Amino acid sequence: MKYLLLKHYRGGPAPVGGAEPMDEWIPAEVDAHAQFMRDFAERLQESGEFVDTQALAAGGAFVRYDGEGKPPVTDGPFAETKDLIAGWMMIDVESWERALQLAAELSSAPGAGGKPLYEWLEVRPLLAGHVECVAD
């Protein structure tokens, strides 16, 4: 079963200990956090549980179709909204319990001062039998 682990810049419950936002960290703290993420992904690659991971830039917009011949309707950039996804990791594990175990471990990535963030991660299962898009 595949799960998406979502990291939030903001939105969702506050981290335990009120961690400082990443844009207030010194470069060495950002590097340590990124290394933790790389090491975690590498370990999951070795166990066969890793699918993919990406960090997301802060910019973007919500968009929807507004009818034939009309430009797309956007709401954004969405940095002022209450929720902003920082990045995600997709895993392929045997159970919901294993997905929760890995998300809990990932939430301990280091932050400012090298202290674990204990951030909340959103865990979302992928729908079984999903339709895959194929680009030409």
C-alpha positions as CSV (number, residue, x, y, z in Angstrom):
1,M,0.0,0.0,0.0
2,K,1.3,3.4,-0.9
3,Y,1.1,6.4,1.4
4,L,2.0,10.1,1.0
5,L,3.8,11.7,4.0
6,L,3.1,15.5,3.8
7,K,5.3,18.0,5.5
8,H,3.8,21.4,6.1
9,Y,5.4,24.9,6.3
10,R,2.3,25.8,8.2
11,G,-1.1,24.4,8.7
12,G,-2.0,21.4,10.9
13,P,-1.1,21.2,14.6
14,A,1.9,23.1,15.8
15,P,5.1,21.1,16.4
16,V,5.8,20.1,20.0
17,G,8.2,22.6,21.5
18,G,7.2,25.4,19.1
19,A,10.0,24.9,16.6
20,E,11.3,28.0,14.7
21,P,10.4,28.2,11.0
22,M,13.1,26.9,8.7
23,D,13.7,30.4,7.2
24,E,15.0,31.4,10.6
25,W,17.6,28.5,10.9
26,I,21.3,28.9,10.2
27,P,22.7,27.2,7.1
28,A,24.2,24.3,9.1
29,E,20.8,23.5,10.7
30,V,19.2,23.4,7.2
31,D,22.0,21.2,6.0
32,A,21.5,18.8,9.0
33,H,17.8,18.6,8.4
34,A,18.3,17.9,4.7
35,Q,20.9,15.2,5.5
36,F,18.5,13.5,7.9
37,M,15.9,13.4,5.1
38,R,18.4,12.0,2.6
39,D,19.6,9.3,5.1
40,F,16.0,8.4,5.9
41,A,15.1,8.1,2.2
42,E,18.3,6.0,1.5
43,R,17.3,3.6,4.4
44,L,13.8,3.2,2.9
45,Q,15.4,2.6,-0.6
46,E,17.4,-0.3,0.9
47,S,14.3,-1.8,2.6
48,G,12.2,-1.4,-0.6
49,E,9.7,1.0,1.0
50,F,10.8,4.2,-0.8
51,V,8.9,5.5,-3.8
52,D,9.9,9.2,-4.2
53,T,10.3,12.5,-2.3
54,Q,10.3,16.1,-3.3
55,A,10.6,19.5,-1.5
56,L,8.3,22.1,-2.8
57,A,9.0,25.8,-3.4
58,A,6.8,28.3,-1.5
59,G,5.2,29.8,-4.6
60,G,2.1,28.5,-6.5
61,A,-1.6,28.9,-6.9
62,F,-4.9,27.0,-6.8
63,V,-6.4,26.9,-10.3
64,R,-9.6,25.7,-11.8
65,Y,-11.3,25.7,-15.2
66,D,-13.8,28.5,-15.8
67,G,-15.3,27.5,-19.2
68,E,-14.3,27.2,-22.9
69,G,-12.2,30.1,-24.1
70,K,-11.8,31.7,-20.7
71,P,-8.5,31.9,-18.8
72,P,-7.9,29.6,-15.8
73,V,-9.2,31.0,-12.5
74,T,-6.4,31.2,-9.9
75,D,-6.3,31.8,-6.2
76,G,-2.8,32.6,-5.3
77,P,0.0,32.7,-4.8
78,F,-1.1,30.9,-1.8
79,A,1.6,31.8,0.7
80,E,-0.9,33.8,2.7
81,T,-3.2,30.9,3.3
82,K,-3.2,28.9,6.5
83,D,-1.8,25.8,5.0
84,L,1.3,25.4,2.8
85,I,2.9,22.0,1.9
86,A,6.7,22.1,2.2
87,G,7.3,18.7,0.6
88,W,6.3,15.1,0.5
89,M,7.6,11.5,0.6
90,M,5.8,8.6,-0.9
91,I,6.3,5.2,0.7
92,D,5.2,1.7,-0.2
93,V,4.7,-0.3,2.9
94,E,2.8,-3.4,4.1
95,S,0.4,-1.7,6.5
96,W,-1.1,1.6,7.9
97,E,0.8,0.9,11.1
98,R,4.1,0.8,9.3
99,A,3.2,4.1,7.5
100,L,2.5,5.7,10.9
101,Q,5.8,4.3,12.3
102,L,7.8,5.8,9.5
103,A,6.0,9.1,9.7
104,A,6.7,9.3,13.4
105,E,10.4,8.7,12.8
106,L,10.5,11.3,10.0
107,S,8.9,13.8,12.4
108,S,12.0,13.7,14.5
109,A,14.2,15.4,11.9
110,P,16.5,18.0,13.4
111,G,15.6,21.6,13.4
112,A,17.1,24.8,15.0
113,G,19.8,24.0,17.5
114,G,19.9,20.4,16.2
115,K,16.8,19.5,18.4
116,P,14.2,17.1,16.9
117,L,11.3,19.0,15.4
118,Y,8.6,16.5,16.4
119,E,6.6,18.1,13.6
120,W,3.2,16.7,12.6
121,L,3.2,14.9,9.3
122,E,0.0,14.2,7.4
123,V,-0.3,10.6,6.3
124,R,-2.5,10.0,3.3
125,P,-3.2,6.6,1.6
126,L,-3.3,6.4,-2.1
127,L,-6.5,5.1,-3.6
128,A,-6.3,1.4,-4.6
129,G,-6.8,0.9,-8.3
130,H,-5.9,4.5,-9.2
131,V,-5.7,5.6,-12.8
132,E,-2.1,6.3,-13.9
133,C,-1.5,9.1,-16.4
134,V,1.0,8.5,-19.1
135,A,2.7,11.4,-20.9
136,D,3.4,11.1,-24.6
